[in-house]
Amino acid sequence: MSTSKRVSALLLLTTALCLPGQLLAQEAAPDTAIQNEPADDADVAAVEPVAETEEEFEETEVSVPGGAIVVTGRRRQDVGRASSQVVSVLDTASIARTGEGDIAGALTRVTGLSTVGNGLVYVRGLGDRYSLALLNGLPLPSPQPLSRVVPLDIFPTSVIASSLVQKTYSANFPGEFGGGVINLTTRAVPDESFVKVSVGASGDGETTGGRGYTYYGSSYDWFGFDDGRRTVRPALQSYLDSGLSIEDPDVDQRAILLELGDPNLILLQQIDELPLNLSGGITAGTSFDVFGDGRFGVIATASISNKWRNRYITSQTAVNQDLDLDSDAREFVTDNRILVNTMLGFGLEVGEHRFRLTNLFIRDSLKRASLEQSEDFQNDDTDLTQNTAWFERQLFDTQFTGELKFADLSIDLRAGYAQTQREAPYEWTFRYTRSNNANDPLGDVFLNTLDPQRGGAIVAFSDLTEDLYYGGLDVSYQLADWLGLTVGGAYTDTQRLSQRREFDIRAQGDYPDVFGAFRPDNLLGDALIELGYDREAQDAAGIGPFSYTIFDTTGSDPAFEAGLEIKAGYIQARAQPVEPVSLDLGVRYEDALQQVIPLGLDGLPSGSANTTLIANDYFLPAATLTWEITDNFQARVNASRTIARPQFRELIFQTYFDPETNRQFNGNPQLVDSELTNYEARLEYYWGSGSRLSIAGFYKDIERPIEVFSSFSDNERISGFANAPSATLYGTELELQWNKDLYSLGDWWESKRFVAIANYTYTQSELQVTASDVALVFPSAPQPATNYFRDGVPLTGQSDHLVNLQLGLEDLDRLSQATFLVSYSSERVTSRGTGSLPDILEDPGLRLDFVVRQGFEMAGADLELKLEARNITGRGYQEYQTNGTNRIDINSYDVGRSFSVSLSAEF
């Protein structure tokens, strides 16, 4: 076909694709514009001239909606260059070079990515609500109610074959695409049978061998499971099932109290020397020939890690904009985190057809014990607060993908079911108060009189279950050698049930102050509880009269049902109208219904005002142009529209405690969708040995972005969510990878290569707020947006500067690597400060790591020894407020230098 005919045909196709976009002004979703199968030699020669034919790339397999990206030994054809979108791919070798044990750590080495807290990955400094995480192209629900996506540090690198990060939107991805999509591909059909066993140990300067806190819990806690001790006891369970209020005379509060005071769950204990962190795992795989031209593979993996972490946290609050202190607290927290993973995968390759069945189970348990002393400068009291908690996060995911190829026709089938659960039984808080009053006979003693004025005992039970069903079908056809078309559809149905019950135990009447000096297990011990219900015994002892009562502080809205149903369809074309230019054009249509329904004590809809119903449909267009200017130099331009929906945890008016940020969050049922318009331009240059240089500029216009703000309730900092009027974000990215073979140095250097990987992202964002803008924050009436947001301030979660640098020496003939890793993130806002208070900032700063990997053979087995030194600079965590003159710390603590050693053997 002539060039002029190609252009004419393309104009007709473009008109057909873009017409729906004139009807609507909504955002677009992510896209992956990559061919379903590796190009043959003729195609590669036509599209990608070869300058150095000796350079080959290892196989990288990426499974995404609309077709798999498979690059198998294609000369000079790494995935990032061959793709019609802006992508970064970490293959098995790249992941291994970082030395990270989980995929979240490895992803921090990708341009524009950073992690926050436990494995939440931010793209281009945007919050996790603007990031999309997929597994084998299918969505994942999150087991953490405070996170939109699954915290990626629960995925060990041993189960991941590759990780693709796509920053430009294409219509084959869901429409919730703000900063980018992260697609993890699990291992499928191994090249040969293997068994790999690994063990490791690590420690850090703030934790290992030092003092820490814990509580007994149960005998299986070390394994991440409870032996039944944390199961809700019969009297309490009977009350929860009854649908009655706690004040109902048929509720046996005495029986409930006698069940709650289990010493194994509330008695804080000191550990003189915290142990080493230990981990171990086994991965095995095999494959064999089937059907003449097919191959069937099985991969199974299981691993466990048990880690300890100490944090000595400074937490302060201010009483005014001058940041004069209202309170000043020091909290010693010891976390014991146990992570258990298992995966069983089956893969089948028959001719050009590929099938994958993946079953994944991840259990992430956190045992938390803490002791805090705080000074209240308003009444001069000193509080001593003890917390014990157990958080179980669990993910089960089973999914099927089929990628069929019939000459010019390709069919992609996807289906999956996933369930996440989060349980937090027996979250105990005991507060003892010292009045420091010289006129008080017990003014120098910490007392807990089970009275809000001087102490308290609160226990909470949380239970969250989320089910996700997913199905998708994509059909691709190569209409001509220069034009391919894909039509696809997807359906997702997500249902969440979130329950939280909090009980405040109080003493009433003439409760003896001296009882308040008892430690928690005695304070709620059977003897005192029975005494509170025995008036004759009180009279005989000459005390009282007093009694106990339980307040159900969550009785008005104890549970919520939430659902999100999305029906989507898209059409996408990939064309090469003229030899050096290729186009990826598409439009996606999404119809979504999102709702949150409060439930009463009886489990039925309560009719409460804090309900949510969001019903929207969107046309989301996207286009990417790639121009191969020379053999080694190309340019890309992308434009798209996408959306960002409020997440369940942001909509549900229910309090959650986040053990990582050390504060509480509450949802806002009045949130609405955010809409984004995205633009990007990029230049890429490639040269020998896989070296490359790229520079890009990007711009985003966001309508109604969702921001986090902080407020106070009963002297407790509560974080909430609200739609800001609008925001803009722009920036630039620079990435360099330089591989230099050192054979010219001779002898020992003949097989060595120097590897330098550097990337830098500069980002600027601004909220746009006027005096006439309104903010909707439940349960308040509409208020001026300026009460929550200030014009010109950056978006929450956005760092101006992100830097990653890797400098390494590796052997090309055998496993031998030594790599320095440097990362830097400039300060970013974690929460808006309300009223006159400044925003809360986080300053991640500079971090230096060093990883050595050395392979050797022993007794017929291939062994790998890995040594890691992390946070060599001893950079601590800093979260604070500052007005330029004064500063207070919100959540700041030292982070120790850590060292680890691991040994793996593959047979």
Helices and strands as residue ranges (DSSP letters): H 3-18, G 19-23, H 41-47, E 60-64, E 67-71, H 79-82, E 87-90, H 92-98, H 103-107, E 113-116, E 120-123, G 128-130, E 131-135, E 138-139, G 152-154, G 157-159, E 160-166, E 180-186, E 194-204, E 212-214, G 221-223, H 234-242, H 253-260, H 263-266, E 269-271, E 277-290, E 294-318, E 325-350, E 353-376, E 382-406, E 409-434, E 456-480, E 483-509, G 513-517, H 520-523, H 526-532, H 535-541, E 546-552, E 559-578, E 581-599, E 612-630, E 633-644, H 648-651, E 655-658, E 663-666, E 674-687, E 691-703, E 706-713, E 716-723, E 726-741, G 743-745, G 747-749, E 752-768, E 774-775, E 783-784, G 785-787, E 801-811, E 816-825, E 828-833, E 840-842, E 845-858, E 861-870, E 879-882, E 887-889, E 898-906
